[in-house]
Amino acid sequence: MLIVTTDYITGKDLEMLGLVKGSTIQTKNVGRDISQSFKTLVGGELKSYNEMMNDARALATKRMVEEAEAMGADAIVGVRYASAAIMQGAAEAIAYGTAVKFI
């Protein structure tokens, strides 16, 4: 599955199939959450949360691709990502785009 952020694919004529999306809500365990809160005292990267968001984006992308494959898509164009805090230590990651078929 070809995934691009552009609205077109050079050299391809596209038939738009529709919106596809994938999402997940991820959280860290309490122990990691407490240890990461101490990091705010000294500053620096919150690696545990960075890993959590990378995993969340990967899962959201996988779910988006599965939805596109179910529609018979060859690619997804105009892909975007968004995230939102749901509660302390939990975040939602969303991947969305337009499923297309090559003509």
C-alpha positions as CSV (number, residue, x, y, z in Angstrom):
1,M,0.0,0.0,0.0
2,L,1.4,3.3,-1.1
3,I,0.9,6.1,1.5
4,V,1.6,9.7,0.7
5,T,0.9,13.1,2.2
6,T,0.4,14.7,-1.2
7,D,-3.0,14.9,-2.9
8,Y,-1.7,13.1,-6.0
9,I,0.8,10.5,-7.1
10,T,3.0,11.6,-10.0
11,G,2.3,9.6,-13.2
12,K,-0.9,8.0,-11.8
13,D,-4.5,8.7,-12.6
14,L,-6.6,8.2,-9.4
15,E,-10.2,7.2,-8.7
16,M,-11.1,8.5,-5.2
17,L,-12.8,5.8,-3.1
18,G,-13.3,7.8,0.1
19,L,-12.1,8.7,3.6
20,V,-10.2,6.1,5.6
21,K,-9.0,6.5,9.1
22,G,-7.5,4.6,12.0
23,S,-7.2,5.5,15.7
24,T,-6.1,4.3,19.0
25,I,-5.9,5.5,22.6
26,Q,-2.7,4.7,24.4
27,T,-1.5,5.1,28.0
28,K,1.6,4.3,30.0
29,N,1.5,2.3,33.2
30,V,1.5,4.1,36.5
31,G,5.1,3.4,37.4
32,R,6.4,4.8,34.1
33,D,4.0,7.8,34.4
34,I,5.5,8.6,37.9
35,S,9.1,8.2,36.7
36,Q,8.4,10.5,33.7
37,S,6.9,13.1,35.9
38,F,10.2,13.5,37.7
39,K,11.8,14.3,34.4
40,T,9.8,17.6,34.3
41,L,11.9,18.8,37.2
42,V,15.2,18.6,35.3
43,G,13.9,18.9,31.7
44,G,14.7,16.7,28.7
45,E,13.0,14.3,26.4
46,L,10.2,12.1,27.8
47,K,11.4,8.9,26.0
48,S,8.7,6.7,27.4
49,Y,5.9,9.0,26.1
50,N,7.7,9.4,22.8
51,E,7.7,5.6,22.4
52,M,4.1,5.5,23.3
53,M,3.1,8.0,20.6
54,N,5.3,6.3,18.0
55,D,3.5,3.0,18.8
56,A,0.1,4.8,18.7
57,R,0.8,6.4,15.3
58,A,2.0,3.0,13.9
59,L,-1.2,1.3,15.1
60,A,-3.4,4.1,13.8
61,T,-1.7,3.8,10.4
62,K,-2.1,0.1,10.3
63,R,-5.8,0.4,11.0
64,M,-6.2,3.1,8.3
65,V,-4.4,0.8,5.8
66,E,-6.6,-2.1,6.7
67,E,-9.7,0.0,6.1
68,A,-8.3,1.1,2.7
69,E,-7.5,-2.5,1.7
70,A,-11.1,-3.5,2.6
71,M,-12.2,-0.9,0.0
72,G,-9.9,-2.3,-2.6
73,A,-7.6,0.7,-2.6
74,D,-4.1,0.8,-4.2
75,A,-2.9,3.8,-2.2
76,I,-3.9,6.5,0.4
77,V,-3.3,10.1,-0.5
78,G,-3.5,13.3,1.6
79,V,-2.5,11.4,4.8
80,R,-2.5,13.4,8.0
81,Y,-2.0,12.6,11.7
82,A,-3.6,14.2,14.7
83,S,-3.4,13.6,18.4
84,A,-5.3,14.7,21.5
85,A,-4.9,14.3,25.2
86,I,-7.7,12.2,26.6
87,M,-6.7,12.3,30.3
88,Q,-3.5,12.5,32.3
89,G,-1.0,10.1,30.7
90,A,-3.3,9.0,27.9
91,A,-3.5,10.2,24.3
92,E,-5.4,9.4,21.1
93,A,-3.6,9.2,17.8
94,I,-5.5,9.4,14.5
95,A,-4.4,8.8,11.0
96,Y,-6.6,9.7,8.1
97,G,-6.5,10.2,4.3
98,T,-8.3,9.4,1.1
99,A,-8.2,5.9,-0.3
100,V,-7.6,5.7,-4.1
101,K,-7.5,3.2,-6.9
102,F,-5.1,3.5,-9.8
103,I,-7.0,3.9,-13.1
